[in-house]
Amino acid sequence: MSIKQSDYETLLAEYSTRHGAIALLKQYRPYLETLPSTRRPEQSLVTIPLPVVKIRQPPSDGKLTSSSSLRATATSIPCDLGILMCDPEWKIKMGTEILVFIHRPDEDFSQLLGRWRQTQVYLDRDYEWIMPPQEQHMLSEAAEQIRPLFVLFESTLDRIKQGLAGAGLPFVIQTSDALTEESMSYDSEFDIAE
């Protein structure tokens, strides 16, 4: 059974919400533990679907003088979702960023891994996130730690699972009914401050 575009779109839409992102992080506990506050998890992260960053580059001649400045170029990052940690009290972005890569229809191992590798190349420079409108007040400079998380389906080929395991990259396997169960059980496990 192959992955349908609608399955990919459903997960992307679900994880774009804070509830969905927290449900995803619950499936990989080491990343859930990066939340600054488990008492207020929804206020502890920002989700950015199909993210764009401004990458700062020196002038084309390579000479940076006191009168010249870095050029910022908006660049689409080839991940599906950026999850940025933020302090719920101070409303500032914190050091860890989790980049989610959802297995896309007809995508094989080299393409999926290639998206992560290309993301590493882009984010190896000085950059800042283009934040959602309601979060634009937040400083969005580069991270202290960038961590990937791959989301696979039950029908994902075994070679992709084997390749990610061999590369030491974390992944979760998502079923369509498990996503619904995660979202429904969320409220009972966390104390949410409205």
BAFI-3210 file (N, C-alpha, C; in Angstrom, 3 decimals, decimal comma, padded with zeros to 6 digits):
// residues 194
n [1|2|3|4|5|6|7|8|9|10|11|12|13|14|15|16|17|18|19|20|21|22|23|24|25|26|27|28|29|30|31|32|33|34|35|36|37|38|39|40|41|42|43|44|45|46|47|48|49|50|51|52|53|54|55|56|57|58|59|60|61|62|63|64|65|66|67|68|69|70|71|72|73|74|75|76|77|78|79|80|81|82|83|84|85|86|87|88|89|90|91|92|93|94|95|96|97|98|99|100|101|102|103|104|105|106|107|108|109|110|111|112|113|114|115|116|117|118|119|120|121|122|123|124|125|126|127|128|129|130|131|132|133|134|135|136|137|138|139|140|141|142|143|144|145|146|147|148|149|150|151|152|153|154|155|156|157|158|159|160|161|162|163|164|165|166|167|168|169|170|171|172|173|174|175|176|177|178|179|180|181|182|183|184|185|186|187|188|189|190|191|192|193|194]
n.u [000,845|000,658|001,744|-000,612|-001,293|-003,180|-002,914|-000,413|-000,949|-002,917|-001,488|000,399|-001,284|-002,404|-000,139|000,625|-000,815|-000,682|-001,576|-001,419|001,347|002,405|001,284|002,688|005,348|005,074|005,290|007,938|009,816|012,368|012,378|010,032|010,730|012,231|010,576|010,029|008,145|006,124|003,777|002,550|002,384|001,412|002,016|004,671|005,826|006,238|004,764|005,720|004,582|005,873|008,364|010,094|013,186|015,292|018,312|021,405|023,916|027,266|028,285|028,334|030,936|032,380|033,644|033,329|032,628|032,633|030,650|029,120|026,593|025,213|023,491|020,118|018,451|015,405|014,579|013,164|012,865|013,575|012,007|009,053|007,836|008,609|009,391|009,599|011,040|009,874|009,970|007,370|006,745|008,315|008,003|009,933|012,069|013,687|016,662|016,392|015,463|013,173|012,979|010,676|010,203|008,053|007,261|006,898|004,582|005,764|008,425|011,726|014,369|016,854|015,941|014,359|016,264|017,994|016,581|016,834|019,632|020,033|018,699|020,388|022,608|021,574|020,941|023,359|024,391|024,184|021,016|017,481|014,174|011,203|008,548|005,241|002,356|001,171|003,287|005,359|006,621|008,514|011,934|013,885|016,280|019,065|019,415|020,550|020,583|019,713|017,379|016,363|013,245|011,705|008,766|007,095|005,013|002,928|003,004|005,389|008,388|010,537|013,274|013,638|013,096|015,138|017,369|017,188|017,451|020,033|021,464|021,242|019,108|016,188|012,890|009,314|006,520|003,560|000,109|-003,117|-005,332|-004,025|-003,168|-005,558|-006,292|-004,139|-004,541|-007,014|-006,471|-004,805|-005,652|-006,242|-003,793|-002,143|-001,940|-003,566|-003,104|-005,327]
n.v [-001,184|002,149|005,476|008,026|011,248|012,661|011,543|012,506|015,291|015,460|014,815|016,912|019,134|018,537|018,470|021,084|022,510|023,503|021,632|019,268|019,201|018,831|016,342|014,850|015,155|013,768|011,196|010,790|010,802|012,007|014,465|015,633|016,262|018,521|020,660|023,799|024,142|021,844|022,206|024,222|023,499|024,293|026,976|026,880|026,407|027,105|026,598|026,182|025,663|024,357|025,949|029,153|030,798|033,644|033,961|035,194|036,677|037,507|040,487|040,294|040,607|039,585|041,087|042,453|045,403|048,119|049,833|048,305|045,735|042,549|040,660|039,608|036,747|035,345|032,022|028,939|026,246|022,796|021,163|019,883|020,966|023,342|023,310|025,435|026,133|028,015|030,369|030,322|032,377|034,716|034,912|034,457|033,078|029,975|027,870|025,290|023,756|021,858|020,012|018,770|016,063|014,783|011,749|011,806|011,165|008,808|009,260|008,286|006,761|008,192|010,664|011,587|011,641|013,394|015,806|016,488|016,755|018,906|020,869|021,055|022,219|024,731|025,856|026,127|028,556|032,046|032,826|033,682|032,960|033,322|034,361|033,235|035,409|036,089|035,724|037,408|039,298|037,994|037,306|035,677|034,357|032,236|028,774|027,035|024,306|022,070|019,740|016,813|015,171|012,420|011,454|008,626|006,346|003,433|002,051|002,825|002,080|-000,619|-000,242|002,470|002,910|001,320|002,679|005,221|004,413|003,346|005,669|006,867|008,536|009,941|008,557|008,302|006,128|006,608|006,037|006,432|006,237|006,334|008,961|010,368|009,284|010,199|012,981|013,180|012,209|014,103|016,388|015,248|014,559|016,765|019,781|022,494|025,890|028,370]
n.w [000,000|-000,942|000,007|000,331|-001,079|000,351|002,911|003,695|003,613|005,592|007,957|007,924|008,232|010,755|012,480|012,294|014,101|017,544|019,408|017,871|017,310|019,860|020,455|018,565|019,539|021,907|021,061|020,723|023,200|024,129|022,755|023,596|026,149|025,773|025,871|027,324|029,380|030,932|032,160|030,816|027,949|025,391|025,265|025,091|022,682|019,171|016,081|012,703|009,684|006,612|006,549|006,226|006,078|006,743|005,344|006,163|004,280|003,291|001,404|-002,229|-003,187|-001,193|000,728|003,782|005,177|007,569|006,693|005,004|004,895|005,909|003,456|003,420|002,519|001,688|002,166|001,366|003,493|003,200|004,938|006,571|008,771|011,254|014,632|017,176|020,280|023,060|025,756|028,039|029,831|029,260|026,556|024,574|022,064|022,488|022,745|021,316|018,267|016,484|013,640|011,438|009,294|007,126|005,631|002,238|-000,508|-002,912|-002,257|-001,809|000,198|-000,205|-001,087|001,044|003,152|001,885|001,985|004,691|004,834|003,054|004,464|006,689|005,440|004,630|007,163|008,365|008,266|009,188|010,287|010,415|011,494|009,557|011,098|012,196|011,815|014,383|016,071|015,465|017,018|018,444|019,001|016,587|016,050|014,995|016,084|019,090|019,094|016,522|015,728|014,040|013,190|011,921|010,275|009,612|007,739|008,266|005,904|004,813|003,106|004,128|003,736|004,034|006,731|007,776|006,744|008,012|010,671|010,511|009,975|012,360|012,965|014,419|014,282|013,968|013,642|012,067|012,353|010,905|012,676|015,122|015,328|015,758|018,244|019,826|019,750|021,030|023,603|024,625|026,213|028,705|029,744|030,092|031,936|030,911|030,554|029,914]
ca.u [000,000|001,498|001,318|-001,456|-001,063|-004,115|-002,347|000,639|-001,594|-003,601|-000,493|000,959|-002,286|-002,545|001,067|000,746|-001,441|000,128|-002,032|-000,856|002,809|002,678|000,963|003,829|006,499|004,814|005,688|009,391|009,973|013,495|012,031|008,989|011,434|012,843|009,591|010,401|007,168|005,120|002,511|001,962|003,066|000,982|002,683|006,104|006,329|005,662|004,854|005,808|004,505|006,624|009,032|010,991|014,139|016,128|019,719|022,264|025,135|028,103|028,146|028,801|032,388|032,989|034,296|032,388|033,208|031,740|029,520|028,280|025,896|024,874|022,234|019,237|017,696|014,365|014,807|012,261|013,603|012,895|011,343|007,607|007,386|009,576|008,841|010,540|010,744|009,873|009,677|005,977|006,652|008,946|007,629|011,128|012,483|014,798|017,705|016,184|014,527|012,921|012,533|009,911|010,195|007,013|007,503|005,997|004,284|006,793|009,744|012,546|015,277|017,836|015,243|013,975|017,500|018,515|015,903|017,485|020,990|019,940|018,331|021,614|023,441|020,968|020,949|024,732|024,737|023,454|019,651|016,377|012,908|010,079|007,601|003,818|001,960|000,918|004,542|006,405|007,314|009,517|013,242|013,883|017,638|019,483|019,279|021,706|020,497|018,716|017,157|015,361|012,331|011,098|007,465|006,865|003,718|003,044|003,298|006,720|009,268|011,467|014,625|013,675|013,220|016,483|018,328|017,154|018,041|021,469|022,026|021,074|018,129|014,961|011,655|008,116|005,644|002,238|-001,081|-004,162|-006,154|-003,195|-003,162|-006,818|-006,219|-003,197|-005,164|-008,102|-005,959|-003,912|-006,164|-006,241|-002,432|-001,473|-002,729|-003,418|-003,546|-005,986]
ca.v [000,000|003,339|006,657|008,928|012,674|013,099|011,138|013,489|016,579|015,359|014,931|018,259|020,024|018,221|018,869|022,540|023,051|023,246|020,341|018,207|019,163|018,220|014,918|014,262|015,087|012,714|009,911|010,689|011,412|012,936|015,787|016,178|016,790|019,819|021,723|024,578|023,982|020,796|022,704|025,066|023,077|025,046|028,274|026,600|026,132|027,766|025,725|026,881|024,707|024,703|027,178|029,988|031,539|034,652|033,594|036,369|036,377|038,703|041,064|039,412|040,688|038,881|042,022|043,049|046,577|048,698|050,487|047,322|044,838|041,245|040,565|038,546|036,139|034,415|030,691|027,891|025,114|021,598|020,330|020,089|021,729|023,760|023,467|026,267|026,208|029,381|030,513|030,766|033,615|035,856|034,907|034,542|031,801|029,354|027,286|024,066|023,744|020,511|020,062|017,552|015,624|013,783|010,975|012,241|010,134|008,503|009,694|007,173|007,085|009,235|011,948|011,984|012,019|014,563|017,015|016,820|017,218|020,245|021,747|021,286|023,155|026,066|026,388|026,229|029,969|032,946|032,886|033,935|032,425|034,208|033,865|033,442|036,788|036,291|035,538|038,229|040,080|037,130|037,201|034,372|034,092|030,842|027,904|026,379|022,915|021,733|018,303|016,337|014,084|011,902|010,825|007,612|005,666|001,974|001,564|003,280|000,946|-001,018|000,296|003,834|002,750|000,797|003,746|006,220|003,784|003,261|007,020|007,339|009,622|009,516|008,559|007,692|005,562|007,163|005,449|007,454|006,192|006,717|010,420|010,771|008,908|011,101|014,287|013,090|011,964|015,193|017,228|014,571|014,352|018,027|020,857|023,582|027,221|029,081]
ca.w [000,000|-001,042|000,771|-000,460|-000,843|001,396|004,205|003,974|003,881|006,879|009,021|007,909|008,826|012,176|013,212|012,238|015,310|018,742|019,960|017,042|017,486|021,169|020,293|017,853|020,447|022,896|020,483|020,834|024,510|024,306|022,236|024,475|027,321|025,465|026,120|028,503|030,452|030,717|032,698|029,774|026,720|024,213|025,274|025,092|021,340|018,001|014,906|011,424|008,579|005,403|007,011|005,435|006,905|006,092|005,499|005,988|003,523|003,069|000,062|-003,307|-003,360|-000,067|001,649|004,731|005,816|008,578|006,031|004,313|005,811|005,362|002,713|003,908|001,435|002,152|001,604|001,826|004,045|002,701|005,937|006,540|009,932|012,256|015,976|017,911|021,705|023,580|027,174|028,148|030,608|028,606|025,140|023,744|021,493|023,202|021,925|020,548|017,149|015,983|012,253|011,156|007,896|006,920|004,416|001,170|-001,510|-003,922|-001,805|-001,363|001,294|-000,535|-001,190|002,401|003,836|001,178|002,493|005,964|004,552|002,471|005,574|007,456|004,683|004,734|008,525|008,844|008,143|010,074|009,771|011,331|011,004|009,256|012,092|011,926|012,165|015,814|016,811|014,854|018,050|019,064|018,353|015,920|015,579|014,849|017,254|019,699|018,657|015,511|015,819|013,086|013,542|010,705|010,478|008,586|007,768|008,326|004,558|004,383|002,786|005,188|003,503|004,567|008,185|008,015|006,443|009,076|011,857|010,254|010,049|013,738|012,964|015,084|013,516|014,531|012,620|012,319|011,750|010,870|013,888|016,275|015,389|016,385|019,656|020,484|019,907|021,997|024,948|024,986|027,290|029,997|030,246|030,379|032,516|029,965|031,021|028,810]
c.u [000,891|000,908|000,515|-001,110|-001,960|-003,621|-001,270|000,018|-002,294|-002,623|000,111|-000,009|-002,406|-001,341|001,286|000,075|-000,558|-000,270|-001,382|000,644|003,169|002,374|002,091|005,025|006,303|005,232|007,202|009,811|011,177|013,196|010,927|009,639|012,145|011,857|009,977|009,431|006,176|003,779|001,781|002,592|002,675|001,639|004,198|006,662|005,581|005,830|004,861|005,756|005,197|007,414|009,936|011,906|014,801|017,570|020,562|023,566|025,946|027,863|028,789|030,311|033,137|033,630|033,244|033,099|032,214|030,524|028,618|027,604|025,616|023,553|021,424|018,384|016,692|014,527|013,828|013,098|012,864|012,377|009,846|007,119|008,577|008,845|009,905|010,109|010,786|009,482|008,253|005,801|007,112|008,608|008,838|011,493|013,693|015,649|017,417|015,143|014,399|012,335|011,925|009,897|009,177|007,297|006,448|005,718|005,404|008,189|010,516|013,552|016,218|017,175|014,864|015,203|018,111|017,858|016,517|018,882|020,976|019,569|019,552|022,515|022,885|021,171|022,337|025,230|023,961|022,045|018,673|015,098|011,970|008,922|006,150|003,406|001,774|002,177|005,667|007,165|008,500|010,829|013,381|015,240|017,926|019,486|020,617|021,767|019,391|018,593|016,095|014,447|011,612|009,798|007,212|005,463|003,953|003,449|004,645|007,608|010,256|012,860|014,747|013,838|014,632|017,534|018,367|017,761|019,556|022,160|021,891|020,090|016,799|013,748|010,535|007,289|004,224|001,151|-002,180|-005,027|-005,341|-003,163|-004,410|-006,790|-005,287|-003,844|-006,242|-007,586|-005,103|-004,402|-006,084|-004,836|-001,703|-002,453|-002,504|-003,941|-004,113|-005,654]
c.v [001,250|004,485|007,558|010,369|013,170|012,698|012,138|014,823|016,584|015,515|016,329|019,242|019,795|018,718|020,379|023,220|022,735|021,926|019,186|018,074|018,512|016,730|014,194|014,113|014,023|011,347|009,719|011,476|012,343|014,348|016,428|016,842|018,108|020,971|022,485|024,408|022,879|021,194|023,575|024,720|023,885|026,418|028,125|026,289|026,952|026,796|026,574|025,832|025,241|026,001|027,848|030,708|032,614|034,282|034,821|035,945|037,656|039,259|040,162|039,489|040,024|039,778|042,692|044,197|047,131|049,360|049,500|046,411|043,509|041,332|039,425|038,057|035,161|033,098|029,705|026,696|023,821|020,637|020,667|020,983|022,090|023,912|024,194|026,342|027,667|029,376|031,047|032,060|034,822|035,967|035,152|033,144|031,277|028,548|026,096|024,269|022,305|020,646|018,717|017,301|014,497|013,079|011,332|011,103|010,029|008,977|008,478|007,675|008,239|010,603|012,478|012,443|013,269|015,856|017,447|017,389|018,630|021,264|022,061|022,304|024,575|026,665|026,404|027,671|030,772|033,118|033,316|033,427|033,549|033,633|034,053|034,834|037,023|036,157|036,441|039,090|039,313|037,161|035,794|034,015|032,593|030,082|027,474|024,933|022,762|020,217|017,880|015,279|013,688|011,193|009,902|007,028|004,172|001,410|002,052|002,061|000,673|-000,424|001,734|003,782|002,289|001,881|004,810|005,669|003,710|004,604|007,610|008,489|009,150|009,565|007,916|007,174|005,934|006,354|006,492|007,423|006,552|008,227|010,937|010,464|009,842|012,448|014,265|012,919|013,118|015,952|016,562|014,430|015,632|018,995|022,082|024,871|027,954|030,543]
c.w [000,000|-000,217|-000,163|-000,113|000,284|002,790|004,638|004,382|005,237|008,029|009,073|008,564|010,329|012,976|013,195|013,427|016,507|019,399|019,196|017,202|018,818|021,124|019,563|018,783|021,525|022,375|020,499|022,072|024,672|023,785|023,058|025,685|027,042|025,658|027,378|029,669|030,102|031,313|031,683|028,423|025,491|024,130|025,183|023,713|020,304|016,845|013,639|010,311|007,329|005,622|005,987|006,427|006,064|006,394|005,193|005,317|003,359|001,664|-000,988|-003,532|-002,199|000,966|002,524|005,436|006,825|007,933|005,293|005,341|005,112|004,600|003,300|002,751|002,022|001,407|002,213|002,282|003,657|003,780|005,897|007,663|010,804|013,582|016,796|019,365|022,157|025,057|027,321|028,934|029,806|027,125|024,244|023,258|022,253|022,227|021,045|019,453|016,664|014,588|011,886|009,650|007,780|005,603|003,376|000,185|-002,548|-003,536|-001,299|-000,320|000,968|-000,630|000,194|003,193|003,200|001,628|003,815|005,717|003,955|003,542|006,423|006,761|004,814|006,126|009,155|008,765|009,186|009,498|010,861|010,676|010,602|010,063|011,635|012,410|013,664|016,666|016,301|015,850|018,637|018,285|017,804|015,337|015,551|016,174|017,829|019,226|017,625|015,511|014,805|013,719|012,264|011,062|009,299|008,749|007,895|006,968|004,014|004,175|003,924|004,982|004,023|006,084|008,538|007,793|007,526|010,358|011,705|010,356|011,454|013,857|013,544|014,152|014,325|013,370|012,983|011,609|011,811|012,125|015,134|016,432|016,085|017,871|020,424|020,753|020,971|023,418|025,462|026,216|028,650|030,584|030,611|030,998|031,626|030,566|029,833|028,855]
res [m|s|i|k|q|s|d|y|e|t|l|l|a|e|y|s|t|r|h|g|a|i|a|l|l|k|q|y|r|p|y|l|e|t|l|p|s|t|r|r|p|e|q|s|l|v|t|i|p|l|p|v|v|k|i|r|q|p|p|s|d|g|k|l|t|s|s|s|s|l|r|a|t|a|t|s|i|p|c|d|l|g|i|l|m|c|d|p|e|w|k|i|k|m|g|t|e|i|l|v|f|i|h|r|p|d|e|d|f|s|q|l|l|g|r|w|r|q|t|q|v|y|l|d|r|d|y|e|w|i|m|p|p|q|e|q|h|m|l|s|e|a|a|e|q|i|r|p|l|f|v|l|f|e|s|t|l|d|r|i|k|q|g|l|a|g|a|g|l|p|f|v|i|q|t|s|d|a|l|t|e|e|s|m|s|y|d|s|e|f|d|i|a|e]
***
